[in-house]
Amino acid sequence: MDKTRQDKIKEIAKLRGNSKVITYLTSDRAPLNTQIADDAVSILQRHIANGEKKDKISLFLYTRGGQMMAPLRIVNLLRSYSTNFEILIPQFAHSAGTLLSLGADTIVMTKLSELSPVDPTMTHPFNPTINQPNPSLPVQPKPISVEDVNSYFLYAKDKIKLRPEDMERVYSYLINNIHKDNTIHPISLGSVYRGYRMAKMLAERMLKFHTKGLFAGLRISKIVNALTGKIPNHDYPIYRDEAKGLGLKIEYASETLEGEMLNLLKLYTDIFGTDKPFNPVEILGSNNEKEFESKGAFIESEGLSDEFIFRGKIIKENVTPSRVGMNIISAKWETFN
């Protein structure tokens, strides 16, 4: 267990009123990137139960997104163990990370912090497939963005000014266009709409955990509508001023807290190698094969550390032209006391 990270966690805990600080970071370094997922729930429970019980839990979160249902399970767990649950966002809490943040009593943001829209991208067996350069590779369905489908119909309605009776042709072209590889099955469109409804329902559920009083319903609707459809780009960054303007319970990190949060974040991102592309050729060097290890996620608290570790092998393949292959031997969580 790394003492430097542990000391930073303790320092942030003091700055947050002696809270229970748990870090949860997923790597955004391709191709060994990870995401928020259900496998974190039991690990987080172990961290909560470890050591002194605290009424306040501070989740230090860094992520580009993840599974849609995982945030609900995580928030339900954290709120069941605390009377005051807050999210500390040093930089990115995108997509499923934003959804998770909506369930907190307070969202603490630095000057670099970003939330994002929570409109999902759906992958379904009936989606169009990705053209694989190697026929031996398994067929992969293309992900379909909820907002892309919505914007397609809005373009026909708002820009081309098609009449309601003409919209049937717009729909027909989408599912029967001449580019057969890109044809979208009607059931795939159903999956997209289901994802949109689920995102709205989850966002509402998260906010209802802590949004009470007169006009609570109106405040929730304003936030949900903004995050699940009003913003046309999934990558749009929502900084703390805009987040506060939407009605979210935002706290601006003090200069001292911000410094500690960003310093702790750098300790993790340096391990991920976030600022350096993953280069198998560089790792292989002059060798014909070489084993490697890469950290893909962390869940840590005072006295306990869980790391998601990729282990694999890079091999120089005996083909012309020369090519390097990579095999992942294992990818799993490991605990360090």
Phi, psi and omega in degrees: 000133185282122183292323182298315178294320179300318179296321178294319178299317178297319181294317178294323177301319178295317181293337180261026175076038179061045180275171173272108181265125176236129178264142176219109183231135175244138185287141175247025178264104179291149001269009182258038179277156181229178182213165174301131184210166182298335182295347179281340189297308182294328178292316178299321179299320179295323178291322178296318183285341183282129177082198184291135178287133179236145178284338182248129176244130177245113179264114177274112193239132173221116183196154175261357178143196181162200182294144187290323185274342183301318180302322180296316179295321181291313181296317178301319178296308185295322180288332179288343180255000185215156173262348180217109182243125179231157177249132174252117183247104178287326180211280186255131167221072187271155169053249178299333175294322175294316179303315178299318182296330180297339181275359182271149175295325180219141174247115181264121186236143173269182177293338181266350188296141178225131162261180180208170171300159181244019175293128188276163169250124188256136173244123185224147180304334180271001177294158170303155184257156178279134177286111182275133177294335180246115183301340181283344180286147180294148178291132181240129176288145176285136174289144179242125180279133175304316184290328177296316179295315179300317181292329177300314179289324178294324178299315179297322184281312189271324185264314179279343178064039177290145178284157180307323182289344178271349184294339178298324179292324178296317178295317182297320180295323182297322184260353181224029185290167187288340177276084191301329180294341182253007178300134180257120180293141179306326179293328176296320176296323176298321178296320178299314181292325176298319178297321178296315180295323179294319179299316179297316182295318180293319178298317177298317180299318179299313183292329180290343176302327189223353181268109184234175172092185181298136178067017179301319180299319179293320180295318179296316181299320180298315182292313183297316181297323180292320187272344185242021179174329183290323180273121190280354184234125182296334182270005182296124181277130178254105180277176192294327178296315180292320178300318178294321179296332177288341181111004178287153182275085186261134171245129177280124180297138175295165180301319180294312180296317179301317179300317180293320180296316182288326176294318178295317178303317182297325177301322180283313184293332174296323178290317177298329187077035186304322185271004183230120180302144176287119186237096181301324181297318180295319179294320182293321181060229181268003181279157175276332174206151182204136176279152179220162177222138180217137179276131183249344179192158177224141163230117185221152173209177183299118176089001183209139181220132172238131181234134173269117190241126170270131172234135183200190182221135175256131187230134173278114185279142183275070180224168176236126359289164183302138182216148180249131177251156180228128177243128174272117181276320177208151176213105187203163175281139175228141185258138178229124179265000000 
